[in-house]
Amino acid sequence: AQEKARIQQEEEEARRAERNRIQEMEFKLKEKERILQEEQQAHEKARILREEEDQARQQTERNRIQEMEFKLKEKERILREKEEAHERARVLREEEEARLQIERRIQETELR
């Protein structure tokens, strides 16, 4: 009876040790899964941040290009206005020269 009780106790201790070993393995597995999930979340956050940074850089570049285009159009407008002003001034000078020539001819005709 004592031998049987000892064997039962040893078997119970072996089962308890096996349960403890299984629980320890399950705990380690869950811990590894948790760490893996945290790493995946960190990678996803990093990917999202990179995408946001890329989008911000692209938007900054688009804004810079738009500003350059605006300045270029403004310079072209100013240049065109200057050219138009020069053309008007040239036409006015030619008209003034023609008027003066006509006045000289009239004066020459009156002198004769």
Secondary structure by P-SEA (a helix, b strand, c coil): caaaaaaaaaaaaaaaaaaaaaaaaaaaaaaaaaaaaaaaaaaaaaaaaaaaaaaaaaaaaaaaaaaaaaaaaaaaaaaaaaaaaaaaaaaaaaaaaaaaaaaaaaaaaaac
